[in-house]
């Protein structure tokens, strides 16, 4: 898409408001039934941290236990967490810090388990034995700051305050680093290249942890102004110049992806195979993605990513269209896979409801998803409410049949707290009284 035919946030909202509500999970209306035998891929998105944290015990084979539990529910594709700021695998890189627990006593058992074994290597060995597919997932900008004794933040991130985010109001945000800096881009690339070398079948770049990815660094503003732009801190979200500023700064994340592809090219020569890259992004719309620092259209057009995984993360004070239709159109136009996100861990003030869960899955299929990606599947595969349905999720016909079961619908009625189940657990749903961030902060 050229700059001349891109739309502003205001136009995007005008086009989607009302029109798309009929297709949302809230409406309960769907298109024609899917064809029989049109089975889909269901990905689990799992974290060993969460698996052990909730059990509060370690078997010494926690990785295998978690992956086997996925297999027991028909899930053979798993996006496996390898870190955010600290890492969860055994790395040889000088800038990485292994997570070994934090100030919460209940995390000691997790740290002990991660020290004893490399969870990524254990996952890959198990996958080879059982015919599973494992993608290594890195949280692309989640550094936590000094919370929990600073133990969730890598030593490298803590020692480089010059790379920390600067907000629109000029304050430092210690929980994120800026892709404006080559040093940060190199640190992320080194981790991704290393886990590819270890043998991960693919990479999941989780840009949902944590948006936004670009900020108001003084050097970034100076680079913008050197090209003739005025002070972006004065822009309003509905102005065309704000979108141009967003496109400019998102270019540094695109630069990161180009640099990553170059680095992976060397790894691929060693491996003798392609390393697919999946980008996990919010499903708030392509223009809001741009505000978050993600020029998704350019990523796809330049073949910087092989797959898209959308995620219903509602974190802004914004009327979410709640549709993956624009992503399906983009994916089809460029021949890449699209996975629709469904959350297993409830957001604040929501509650688990299998009907809401199934409706979101059904809508993803109806709108063109090649399959689903279940966030925090490590909790879903142990949740007695969800467990009976997980093995049927890959079959759109079965999902439709379940949603026609009057007994199921009667047992799990929809209310304000349950109809939003399936959104990312970090979502801030203002209609339930949870304050979201103003778009103006972007």
N, C-alpha and C positions, 0 to 999 in steps of 0.2 A: 504494500500500500504506500502510495506516495504521500508526501507532506500535504499536497493540495487537497487530497480527498480523505484525510484523517478527520475525525470528528472531535469536538470538544466534549468535556464532561457534561455540560448542560445539554448538548444535543443527544449525548448517549442516554442520559436520564429520560429526556423527552421521548426518545424512541422506544425505550424499554418499559417505562412506567405504565402500568395498566395492561399494555399489550401482552406482556409475558406472564402476568400473574396467573392467567389461565393454565399455563404450562408448569406451574410451580408445584412443589411438594405440598404446599398449603391447600391447594385447590382440590386435590384428589382426583382430577380428571386426566386421562391419558389417551394416547393415540391407539391405533389398531393393535391387536394382539400380535406378538412376535411369531415368526414361523417356528415350527417344531425343529428340534435338533440344532438350533442356532445357539450353541453353547458359547459362553464367554469365559474370559480369564478373570479370576479373582485373585488379587494380590492382598497379602497381609502386610501391614506396616508395623513392625514389631521392635520393641526395645527390651533388651535383657534387663536393663535397670528396672523397668516397670514390673517385669515378670518376677524378679527376685524380691523387689520392694513389697509387693502385695502378699507374697508367700511368707516372707520373713524367715526363709530357710534356703539353704543351698544343698543340692544333691551331689555336687561335683560334676554333674553333666547337665547343667542348667540350659545351655544352648541346645543340646540335643532334645531335652524335654520340651522346650518351647516349640521347636520346629516340629517335633513329632505331634504335638497337640494341634498344630496347624494341619498336618497331614490327616489327622483323625477327623478333621472337619472338611476334608476335600480341598484344602488350600495348599497348592504345590509351588506357588510363586510367592516369595517373601522379600520385602524391602527391609533390610536388616540395619539397624542403627549402628554406626561406627563412631559417632561423636557429634558434638556441636562446637564447643570451645575446647574443653578437654576431650580426649578420645577414649573409646571403649575397646580398642584393640591394641596389640603390642606393636608399637611403631619404632622404627630406627631413626626417625627424623629428629634433628636437634631442637626444633621449635615446638614439638608436641608434648603434651602433659597427659599422662594416663589418669583417668578418674579413679581415686582410691577411697571415696567416701567424703562426707563433708561434716558440718557441725551437728547434723541430726544423727543421734545414736543409731537409729534404725538403718542408716545407709552404710554402716561399717561392713555389714555382711555382703553388700554389693561390691564395695571396694575390694574386699578380700577375694571375692570370686573373680573379679576382673584382673587382679594381680596374678592369680594362680594360673589362668589359661588365657590364650588369645581367643576371644569369642569369634572373631571373623574367621580365623583359620579353622576353628572347630566347626563353624557353620558350613564352610565350604567342604570340609571333609564329609560331614553328614549329608550335604546336598549331593555329593558325588555318589554316595552309597544308595540314596533313596530317589535319585532322579528329580531333584528339586532345582529351581532357579532362584538364585540369590543376587539381589542388587544391594550394593553398599550405599547407605543413606547418610549424608552429612548435612547437618543443620547449617545453612549457609551464612547466618549472621545472628547467632544466639550466644552471647558471651556473659550474661548474667550479672556482671559487676561484682561487687564485694559481698553480696548476700551469701548466707551459709558459710561464712568464713572465707569467702572467695574461692572455695574449693571446686566450684563448677566452672571457673574461668581458668584458661590455660595461663601458665606463667608468662608465656610470650605475649599474650594479649594484655596482661596486667602491666607488663614492662614497657608497653608502647602507647602511652596516653596520647601521643601526638597523632595516632591513627583513630582515636575514638570519634564517634559521631558528634556532630554539632547540630543542634536543633535550629529551627527557624528563628527562635527567640535568642539564639546565641549561647545556649547552655550545652555543656558536655553531657552526652548520653553514654555512660560507661558500659552499657549492655550490648552495644553494637560497634563495629568498626566500619570504616568507609572504603568502598571499592574504588574510590578516587585514587587511593594510594597503591602503587605497584607492589609495595611490600606486602600488603594484605592479600592482594590477588595471588601473589606467589605462595604465601603460606597456605591458602586454600587449595591451590593447584597441587602443591607437593603432597598433601594428604590424599587427594583424590587419585593422583598418579600412583601413590604407594599402594592403596587398597586395590587398584586395578592390577598392579604387578603381583600382589598376593593371590589374585585369582578370582575376585568378584566377577560374576557374569556380566554385570553392568553397574552403572552408577546412578543414584538418585540424588539430584541436587535439590534439597528441600528449601525452597525460597519462602515457604510459609513460616519458617522459624529463623528470623522473625522480621516481618515487614514493618516499616519500609527499609529498603536497602541503600538508598541514597539520601544525602543530607544537605547541609548548608556550610560545608567547609569553606573557610576564607579563600583557600587556594582554588577551590571549585568555582566559587563566585567570581574570582578574578579571571579565571579561564573563560567563563561565560561572558563577562564584561569585555574581555579582550576581543571577542567576536561581535561586539556592538550591542550586547544586551544591557538592559538596565538592572537595577538591584532587584533580584527575584524575591526578596523577602517582602516586597510591597505588592506582589501579585496576588490576585484573588483566584480561587479555583475555577471560576466560570469564564476566565479570560483566555483567549487564544494564546497569549504570550506565556501564560502559566503552563500550558500544555507543551509549548516549545521548550521551555526550561526543563520540564520533566523529561522530554525526549533527549535533550542534551545531556543531562546528568545520568540518565539510564544508559547512555552510550558507554559509560565506564563499566557497567555490569556486562554489557555486550562485549566489550574489550576483554574482560575476564574470560568469557566463554570462548572467544577466539584463541586466547592464549592457552586455555585448557585443551582445546582441540589440537593445537600444535604439540603440546606436551604428551597428549594421549597418542598422537601419531607415532612417537618414539616407542611408547609402551606397546602399541599394537604390533610394531615390527618385531619386538621380542616375543610377544605372545603368539603371533601368527594369526590373529583374529581381530575383528572390530570390537571395540568396547562401546556399547550403546550408552547414551546419556539420556536419562529421563529428568525432566524439570517438573518439580511439584510446585504449583502456583495456586494462588487464590482464584476463585471462580467469579470474582466481582465484576468482570468485564474488562475488555482489552484496554480501554482508556484508563480505568482505575489501576490496572496493572502497571501502566506507564507511570502513573503518579507514585506507585509503590517502588519504582526503580526497575521495572521489568518490561523491556520492549519485546514482548513475546512474538509479535509479528516478524520482527527482524530476525529473532533467533531461529524461527522456523524457516523463513525465506532463505537464510544463509546456511541452513542445515547444521546449525550449531547444536541442536538437540534432535534426538531420534524419537522421543516420546514425550507427551504431555500428560501430567496427572493433575487434574483440578481438585481443589479442596474448598469446601464451603466454610471459609473462615470469615465470619462477619465481625469485623473489629472497628469499623468506621461508622460514624453517624451519617448513614447513607441508606437510601431505599434500594436494597439489593434486589436485582432482577431474578436471582436464583435460577439461572439456566446455564447449561454448558453449550447451548446452540452455537454461539460465535466460535467457540473452541473446536466444536465438531466440524464446522465449516472450514476453519483454518487447517485442521488436521487432514480432512479429506482432500483439500486442494493441494496439499503437499505430500500426501501419501505416508503420513506418520500415524502411529497408534495414539489413542486417547483413552485414558483411564479416568473414570468418574469417581470422585471421593465420597466416602460415607464414613462418618465418625462412630466409633464404638464407645468412647468415653464421653459422658454427657457434659455439656457446657453448664456454666453457672445458672441455677434456677430452672434447669430442664431436667427431665427424668427419662429413663430408659423406656422405650415403647417400640415393640417389634413391628407394629403396623407403620409407624413413621419411618422406621429403618427400611422396611420393604418398599414403601412408596418412593423413598428417595432413590433406592436402587432401581426401581422400575422406571422412574423418570429419566435416570441417566441412560438406561438402555434405549428408551423411546427417542431421546434426543441425539443418539448417535455414538454413545460410548462403546468402545471395543471390550470393555470389561470394567470391573470395579477395583478400587483400592481402599481397604478398610483400615482407617487410622486407629492406632492402638489396638490392633488385632490381638495383642497379647492379653488384653482384658476381655475382648469379645469372645475368645475361644474358651474362657472360663466363666462366662456370664450365663447362668441357667436360663435367663429369659431369651437370649439370642441363640444359644447353642443349637436348639432344634431346627433352626432355619439356615444355618451357615452352609451346610453341604448342598443346599438347593439354590444358592445365590447365583451360581454359574449358568443356570437354566432360566432364561426369561419367561418361558412358558410356566415353569413351576412357580416363579415369583407372582405372575399374574393369577395363577390358580389359588395361591395362598391368600392373595388380596381379595378373592371372591368368596372366601370362607366366612360366612356370617357369624359363626361362633367365635372365630378369632377376632373379628372386628368388634363384636359385642364385649369380648373379654378385655380388649385393649382400646377403649374409646379415646378420642382425641380431645385434649384440652390445651390451654395455652402453654403449659409446661412440657407436654409430651410431643406436640406437633413439630417442635423445633429439634427434637432428638435426631441425631445424624449429622448435625453441624459440628465443626471442629470444636473441641473442648475449650479453646481459647476465645471463642466467640463471645461478643458482648451484645446481648439482645435487649435493646432499650425498651421494647414493649413489655419485657419482664422485669424492668427496673434496674438493669445493669448498664452502667454508663459506658458508652463507646467514645472513641476519639473523634474529634471534629476533623472533617476533611481539610479544613483550613490549616491544620498542623502540618500537612504534607508540603 
